[in-house]
Amino acid sequence: MGKKFREARPEAGLPEKLVLYCGRHDYGTRVLQGTGNLAVVMRAMGHGSPSTAMKYQHPELEQVRRVLNGTKSSHHPEPGL
């Protein structure tokens, strides 16, 4: 699958630094943002420890600012997650 992605990437106009594995990090980040539940992320991604699961987290700075400022988040969890 990785080879097919690398072949299709230039045709789609995607940057070379975008690799298929980036999707795993995006998935982990979005699941945690949507659920707020690290245990769910760990189960979904097959991780056995919180430290491993946290390597896949890339919070958006704006979300962190909203939390610190006490403003309501504009992010709503997706149904079914």
ZAZA-867601 format. One record per residue (C-alpha): x, z, y. Coordinates in Angstrom, 3 decimals, decimal comma, always signed. Example, Ala and Ser with C-alpha at 12.3 -4.5 7.8 and 13.67 -1.06 7.14 Angstrom:
2
@X->+12,300 | Z->+7,800 | Y->-4,500
@X->+13,670 | Z->+7,140 | Y->-1,060
***
This chain:
81
@X->+0,000 | Z->+0,000 | Y->+0,000
@X->+2,864 | Z->+0,816 | Y->+2,363
@X->+4,342 | Z->-2,656 | Y->+1,934
@X->+1,016 | Z->-4,335 | Y->+2,767
@X->+0,666 | Z->-2,135 | Y->+5,852
@X->+4,185 | Z->-3,044 | Y->+7,044
@X->+3,358 | Z->-6,742 | Y->+6,594
@X->+0,024 | Z->-6,461 | Y->+8,428
@X->+1,287 | Z->-4,245 | Y->+11,263
@X->+2,904 | Z->-7,016 | Y->+13,383
@X->-0,074 | Z->-9,315 | Y->+12,861
@X->-2,350 | Z->-6,563 | Y->+14,197
@X->-0,057 | Z->-5,994 | Y->+17,176
@X->+0,714 | Z->-2,419 | Y->+16,141
@X->+3,999 | Z->-0,771 | Y->+17,155
@X->+6,748 | Z->-0,588 | Y->+14,560
@X->+6,964 | Z->+3,187 | Y->+14,913
@X->+3,391 | Z->+3,467 | Y->+13,582
@X->+3,683 | Z->+4,102 | Y->+9,876
@X->+0,973 | Z->+4,571 | Y->+7,287
@X->+1,940 | Z->+8,225 | Y->+6,930
@X->+0,830 | Z->+8,845 | Y->+10,553
@X->-2,737 | Z->+8,802 | Y->+9,242
@X->-2,112 | Z->+11,960 | Y->+7,219
@X->-1,025 | Z->+13,857 | Y->+10,321
@X->-4,006 | Z->+12,559 | Y->+12,290
@X->-6,362 | Z->+13,544 | Y->+9,459
@X->-4,988 | Z->+17,099 | Y->+9,257
@X->-5,191 | Z->+17,553 | Y->+13,016
@X->-8,747 | Z->+16,235 | Y->+13,259
@X->-10,035 | Z->+18,280 | Y->+10,319
@X->-8,643 | Z->+21,492 | Y->+11,813
@X->-9,998 | Z->+20,642 | Y->+15,266
@X->-13,406 | Z->+19,845 | Y->+13,806
@X->-13,714 | Z->+22,820 | Y->+11,495
@X->-11,423 | Z->+25,458 | Y->+12,959
@X->-10,759 | Z->+26,427 | Y->+9,357
@X->-7,182 | Z->+26,200 | Y->+8,084
@X->-8,290 | Z->+26,966 | Y->+4,504
@X->-10,460 | Z->+23,820 | Y->+4,533
@X->-7,521 | Z->+21,755 | Y->+5,781
@X->-5,289 | Z->+23,181 | Y->+3,069
@X->-7,798 | Z->+22,363 | Y->+0,323
@X->-8,524 | Z->+18,886 | Y->+1,671
@X->-4,852 | Z->+17,996 | Y->+1,934
@X->-3,708 | Z->+19,739 | Y->-1,232
@X->-1,427 | Z->+22,209 | Y->+0,523
@X->-0,560 | Z->+25,533 | Y->-1,078
@X->+0,622 | Z->+27,350 | Y->+2,023
@X->-0,409 | Z->+27,644 | Y->+5,664
@X->+3,123 | Z->+26,783 | Y->+6,790
@X->+2,916 | Z->+23,411 | Y->+5,037
@X->-0,536 | Z->+22,691 | Y->+6,465
@X->+0,632 | Z->+23,543 | Y->+9,971
@X->+3,338 | Z->+20,869 | Y->+9,820
@X->+0,500 | Z->+18,353 | Y->+10,021
@X->-1,064 | Z->+19,851 | Y->+13,149
@X->-0,606 | Z->+18,140 | Y->+16,491
@X->-3,052 | Z->+19,756 | Y->+18,913
@X->-3,921 | Z->+17,916 | Y->+22,070
@X->-2,657 | Z->+19,743 | Y->+25,141
@X->-5,981 | Z->+19,323 | Y->+26,927
@X->-7,749 | Z->+21,186 | Y->+24,140
@X->-5,208 | Z->+24,025 | Y->+24,415
@X->-5,708 | Z->+24,134 | Y->+28,204
@X->-9,505 | Z->+24,400 | Y->+27,789
@X->-9,121 | Z->+27,314 | Y->+25,395
@X->-6,667 | Z->+29,123 | Y->+27,645
@X->-8,843 | Z->+28,536 | Y->+30,704
@X->-11,946 | Z->+29,727 | Y->+28,882
@X->-13,814 | Z->+26,463 | Y->+29,403
@X->-16,101 | Z->+25,047 | Y->+26,779
@X->-14,539 | Z->+22,475 | Y->+24,471
@X->-15,886 | Z->+18,953 | Y->+24,685
@X->-15,028 | Z->+18,400 | Y->+21,019
@X->-17,877 | Z->+18,650 | Y->+18,546
@X->-17,205 | Z->+18,717 | Y->+14,805
@X->-18,253 | Z->+15,648 | Y->+12,880
@X->-21,227 | Z->+16,202 | Y->+10,581
@X->-20,302 | Z->+16,502 | Y->+6,946
@X->-16,781 | Z->+17,859 | Y->+7,440
***
